[in-house]
Amino acid sequence: MTQISVVDYRPDPQLDAELAGLGYAAIHGWPDQRPITAAVVRSGLRPAGMTASTLALHRDRDGALLAAAVVCWPATLEATGRLWGPLVHPAVRGRGVGSALLTTVAGILAARPGVRVTTAEIPESRTEGWSLFERAGWRVSGTSSLLKRPLPTSEEIPTLVPVRAVRAGEYLDQALAALFGGARPDVGFATARDTYSRWTSDSRYVPDGLLFAEGPQGLLGATLVYPLSDPGTGEPSEALLADLVTCRHLDPTTAEAVRSALVGAALNAAAAAGAAVARAVVDDADVLATLLVAGFEVADRVRYYAPPESGDASISTPGYAGWRLGADLPTISAHG
């Protein structure tokens, strides 16, 4: 019988390092292979609201962590939580550990009816990953494309729309809340309000990675670049284009110019930070086209799954759906 312990997540250097090592081992050799550090674990498992993330852990008799699943609870009932895993070490795959963890997760979710949760992205090429959910009755709640591009660029990419990085002392909460809220009305007020805090509290955040496209009337769009490196794994340093939002009132030609400018500036920022690879997960056809023109290639398609208890197909896809739409024209200002 597979022994699984269920505990609230509390940041701990040893546990974070164990989860990082397990996560890297679980995705090694797949299209989503990337650096995973203890700091990234802490950022990813940090609670969105007042409820601590829930860990389901399987260890061997000596205490070595062999498998895990984590439920990151949403801040409000109108938001969607995230399930990380099950992550199973290659040494114990095929022994039913993943199924046991998923059964445990189902019980955890059943204890909180009405809470919406969907998985992290699962590459379609990793058949054993998504088939685990389908056998358990989970359903596809969305798909995206996983894209990659080598860096640095041969030369700095010119942009037709002015793009700049965040300035020290700027008050950004309201502007980004308006931009993100207009782009994602489905996420609700609380999530939109906390956009700036959510973006900047990630351990990978650097001011040079928060970029804005502006026009005479205000903010036209924004994008976020997270650099990441982990010398311990030998993985090349990379940059994640984590979000891109544009004004919903822009005409198609202007919207494309803004997207192109933001992507170009993001690649320039990533190269300046020393990244050797740029990565993005995108579910919007227009942004996908912009990235392909900018030299990205589709490495795989990814799926998201929601549990049978989660209700109908209204569940939103997490993570990168902010690429999809745009918002009104908020303005940003400096303190003082």
N, C-alpha and C positions, 0 to 999 in steps of 0.2 A: 504493500500500500504506500502511495506517495504521500509523504508528510509535508504539509504546507502550513506555514504560519502566516497569520494576517495581522498586520500592525499598522498604525499611523506612521506616516513618513516624518522623520525629523532629520534635518541635515546633520550628517556625521561623516567626518573625513574617510573613515575606513569603509563604511557602507557605500558612500558615494563612489569611492574608487572601485569597490566590488561591482557595483551596478554598471559603471563605465566599462570595466573589463568584460563583463558578461554581454553588455550591449554590443561592443565591438566584435566579440567572438561570434555573436549570433548573426551579424550582417556581413561578416567578412566573406569576400568572394561574390557578393551580390551587387547589383547596380547602385544600391543605396549605401554602399560601403563608404565610410567617412570617418574623420576623427571624432572620438567621443571621450570627453574628459570628465573628471569629477565635477568641475565647475559647470559644465553643460548639464550634467545630471541634476545638480542643485537648481539651476534655472528652470529646467524642464518640469521638475516635480514641485516647484514652488506653488503653493495653493493660489488659485485665482481669487478666492474669497476667504471666508473664515474657516472653511473646512479643510483639514489636512488631507493630503493625498493618501490613498490606501494602498499598502504594499501586500502582495501575496508572494511569499518567498519559499523556495525549496532548496534545502541544503543537504549535503551528504553527512555521514556520521562524524566526519571530522570538522564539520562546520563550513565547508567550502560552498559558496553560492553557485548553484547549478542552473537555476531557472527563476524567473520572476515575472510578475505582471503588476502594473501600477494603474490605478484609477485616479486621474486628476479631476476632481469634482468642479463643476462650473460654479461661477460666482453667484448666479441667479438661476431660477428655473427657466427663464427665457433663453439662457445661453446653453451651449453644448459642451459637455466634458470630453475628456480624451482618455482612451485606454492605450497604454504603452505595453506592448507584448501581446501574448506570452513570449518572452525571450528564453530560449532553451539552449544551453551550451551544446555544441556539436557532439561532445562525448556521451551525452545521455539522450540524444534524439532517438525516436523510435520506441521509446519505453512508456509512452502514454503520459509523460510529464506535462506536455503542452495541453492535452485534453483535461487533465486534472486541474491545472491552473485555470483554464477557461471555465470549467464547472464551478470552481471557487469564485471566480469573478461574477458569474451569473447569479450566484447566491448573494454576493455583495450588492449587486445592482438591484436585485429583487427586494432587498430590504429598504430601498429608497425609491418607491414608485413615483413616476412623474419626472424623474431626472433623466435628461437626454445625454447619451454618451455615444461616441463613435470612435473607431480605432484610429491610430496613427496610420500613415500611408504604408501600404503593403505592395511591393512590386509584383506585377502580374507574373513575372518569370519565376518568382519564389512560390511555386505551386503549393508546397506543403504548408506555407504560411496562410494563404487565403482559404485553402480547402478545409483547414481546421475549423474556421468560422462557419463555412457553409455546411459542414457536417453537423455542426451544433445548432443550425437553424438561423444563424445570423444572415442578414441580407445586405447587399451592396447599397450604400447610401450616397455614393459619389465616386468619381474617377478624376484623375489628373494626369499630367505628363511630367515625368522627371527629366530634367534637362541638365546638360553639363557643357562646359566650354573651357578649353585650356587658356591659361594666362601665363605671362602678361600678353597684352595686345601688342601688335607690331608697332603701333604708335598710338598716341592719345586720340580717343575718338571725339571728333568735333560734334557739337550739339547746336541745333538751330534755336532752341528755346533755352534761355538762361537757367542754369541749375547751380545751386550753391549748397554747402553744408550748413548745419545748424551753427548759430553763433552763440558764444558764451553769454549767458544771462537772458536769453530769449524766453518769453513766456509762451509756451506752445500748447498747453493743455486744451484750451478752447478751440484753437485753430485745427489741431489734429482730431479732436473729438468731432467737430463739424465735418471735417473731410471724411473720416472713417465712418461716421454715422450716416452720412449721405450715401456713401458707397455701400454700406452694409446695414440697411434698415432692419434686417432680420436678427441682428445680434443684440439689439436692445440698447437702451440708454446707458446702463451701467458699463457695459463693455466698451461702447464708443467713448464714454467719458474718460475711461482709464487707458486710452490708447497710448498716450505719451509715457505714462508710468509703466505700462506693460512692455512697450518696446525697449525702454531704457534700463529696466531692471534686469534684463537678460545679461548674463555674465559676459557675453560676447559683444555687447554694445560698445561702440566707440563713436565719439561725436562726428568724425569724418565720414561715418557710414550712414548718417541720417541726412538725406538730401531732399531739396525742395526745388520745384519748378515754379516760377512766379511770372505773372503778367501784370499789366497796369491795374487790373481790378483785384489782384490778390493772388492767393495760392491756387495754382493750377493742378498740382499733384505732388506726391511725395513717394519716396522709396527708402528702403532700409537694407543696409548691407551689414552682415555679421561676419567678421573674419574669425577663423578658427585654426589652430594648429595643435598637434600632439606629437612631439618628437619621439615619445616612447613607443608609438606604433609604427613609425616610419612612414605614415601617411603624408602626402604633400599638403602643405598649407592650403586651405580653401576659403572661399567666401560664399556665403549663402545670401541670395537675394530673397529676403524673407517676406517682403510685402511691397506692393506697388498699387497706389490708389490715385485716381484722377478725377477731375471734376466731371460730374455727370451731365453738365450743360454744355460741354464742349462739342463743337461740330466734329464729324469724323476725321477730317483732315487735321484739325488742330489737336485732337485727342491723340492721333498717331504721332504727331510731332512731339508732343509732351512725353508719351511713352518712350519713344526713341531716345529723346534727350535724357530721360531718367535712367534708362538702361545703359546708355553710353557713359553717363557720369558714374553709375554704379560700377561698371567694369573698370573705369579709370581709378576709382577709389580702391577697388579690390586689388588691382595690380600695384598701386602705391603702398598697400598694406603688406605686400609680399606674397599674396595668394598665388598659387600655381593652378588652381582650378576654381571656376565659378559654377555654382549649382543653383537650381531653382525648381520649385514644384508649382505647376500652373494648371488651372482648370478653365481658363478663358481663351477663346480662339484668337482674339485680337492681340493679346499679350504674347501668346504662343508665336504668332506670326512675327511680332516685333523681335522676339528673342532669336528666332531662327535667322532672321536677317542679320542680327548682331553676331552670328557665328556659333550659337548654341546648337547642340544636336540632342534629339530625343534618345535618352538612354534606356527608358522603359516607360510603360504606363503603370500607374499605381491605383489601387482600390482602397476604399474606406468601407468599413462594415459597421452596422448598427445591430443591437440585439433584438430578438423578436419582441421583447416586452416594450420596446421603445416607441411603438405607435406606427403611424403611417409614414409615407415618404417625405414628410415635411422636414425631417431632420436635416440640418445643414452640414455640409462638408467643412471640416475645420482647417485651420492652418493657413492656407494660402488663398482662400477664396476672396481675400481683399484685393487681389489683382483684378477682380471682375468688373466693378462698376466705378463710379466717380461721385463726387459730392458737390455741394455748393462752393462758393468762392470765399472761404474764410481768410482772414488776414492774420498775420503773426506780428508780434511786436516785442521790443526789448524792454527789460525792466529799467526804470529810472528815467 
